[in-house]
Amino acid sequence: MKKKILGISASFRRNGNSAQMLQAFLKGAEAAGAQTETIYLADCNMHYCTGCWHCKETGSCVFNDDIHMIAEKIMAADAIVLASPIYFYAISGQLKTMIDRMDAYYQKIENKDFYELFACADSDQACVDTAVLEIRGFISCLKNCHEMGIVRGTDACEVSDIQKGAHLNEAYLMGTSAGRRSDVQ
Ligand SMILES: Cc1cc2nc3c(=O)[nH]c(=O)nc-3n(C[C@H](O)[C@H](O)[C@H](O)COP(=O)(O)O)c2cc1C
């Protein structure tokens, strides 16, 4: 059975630096035999989590929007690739909104590999650290889910700056390794 890999692009720059890393990753995964799909959060209708905790009482969210489709795809995937720009040393607002809205689903998300692709203008890799911790916090709430790889796409401010360095290749190679992992029969 082919490994199912879901890419989630969390930038409004549809062909921006993090999206290009995601495309490279998924190309690598496909070359290794995986089946891939991409969700662009910019295309999705997602209300903020209001903390009403309706989900705690009922297991479902009061908002009827695209988060349910996103959660279904996450639960059906073997691996999730989160691609986000760094905004003020953190993940993008769209990605944070998606994660917060997972409150209704996170107990049902299990046995997933997570990969993270970050694009930032800074040349210091440490500028991604907060974003890594944010995603690590989310993963830590999930059952048997693991952080498998991170690409810190530094020196990428303008669209396509990412093409100047080695990050696209790094993402591609990580994708090939993710696509051929042998833990799915
Ligand atoms: C609101 C905003 C905040 C940003 N904050 C940072 C930052 O803290 N550190 C950094 O290195 N780059 C920062 N940047 C630059 C972006 O991370 C960079 O342009 C990145 O390539 C965007 O990724 P994308 O093309 O995938 O959207 C910021 C950009 C914006 C628009």
PDBQT file of the ligand as one rigid body, heavy atoms in Angstrom, charges set to zero:
ROOT
HETATM    1  C1  LIG A 201       4.396  39.598   8.984  1.00  0.00    +0.000 C 
HETATM    2  C2  LIG A 201       5.742  39.034   8.634  1.00  0.00    +0.000 A 
HETATM    3  C3  LIG A 201       6.617  38.721   9.658  1.00  0.00    +0.000 A 
HETATM    4  C4  LIG A 201       7.851  38.164   9.365  1.00  0.00    +0.000 A 
HETATM    5  N1  LIG A 201       8.686  37.819  10.410  1.00  0.00    +0.000 NA
HETATM    6  C5  LIG A 201       9.875  37.234  10.132  1.00  0.00    +0.000 A 
HETATM    7  C6  LIG A 201      10.730  36.839  11.196  1.00  0.00    +0.000 A 
HETATM    8  O1  LIG A 201      10.435  36.960  12.378  1.00  0.00    +0.000 OA
HETATM    9  N2  LIG A 201      11.926  36.265  10.872  1.00  0.00    +0.000 N 
HETATM   10  C7  LIG A 201      12.308  36.093   9.563  1.00  0.00    +0.000 A 
HETATM   11  O2  LIG A 201      13.401  35.582   9.343  1.00  0.00    +0.000 OA
HETATM   12  N3  LIG A 201      11.491  36.435   8.539  1.00  0.00    +0.000 NA
HETATM   13  C8  LIG A 201      10.287  37.006   8.787  1.00  0.00    +0.000 A 
HETATM   14  N4  LIG A 201       9.444  37.353   7.759  1.00  0.00    +0.000 N 
HETATM   15  C9  LIG A 201       9.832  37.018   6.364  1.00  0.00    +0.000 C 
HETATM   16  C10 LIG A 201       9.168  35.739   5.888  1.00  0.00    +0.000 C 
HETATM   17  O3  LIG A 201       9.333  34.687   6.812  1.00  0.00    +0.000 OA
HETATM   18  C11 LIG A 201       9.780  35.312   4.544  1.00  0.00    +0.000 C 
HETATM   19  O4  LIG A 201       9.457  36.289   3.567  1.00  0.00    +0.000 OA
HETATM   20  C12 LIG A 201       9.334  33.941   4.084  1.00  0.00    +0.000 C 
HETATM   21  O5  LIG A 201      10.023  33.589   2.925  1.00  0.00    +0.000 OA
HETATM   22  C13 LIG A 201       7.853  33.901   3.797  1.00  0.00    +0.000 C 
HETATM   23  O6  LIG A 201       7.508  32.590   3.418  1.00  0.00    +0.000 OA
HETATM   24  P1  LIG A 201       6.451  32.286   2.255  1.00  0.00    +0.000 P 
HETATM   25  O7  LIG A 201       7.087  32.779   0.973  1.00  0.00    +0.000 OA
HETATM   26  O8  LIG A 201       6.289  30.835   2.301  1.00  0.00    +0.000 OA
HETATM   27  O9  LIG A 201       5.212  33.028   2.587  1.00  0.00    +0.000 OA
HETATM   28  C14 LIG A 201       8.224  37.931   8.018  1.00  0.00    +0.000 A 
HETATM   29  C15 LIG A 201       7.326  38.266   6.992  1.00  0.00    +0.000 A 
HETATM   30  C16 LIG A 201       6.105  38.815   7.303  1.00  0.00    +0.000 A 
HETATM   31  C17 LIG A 201       5.155  39.156   6.173  1.00  0.00    +0.000 C 
ENDROOT
TORSDOF 0
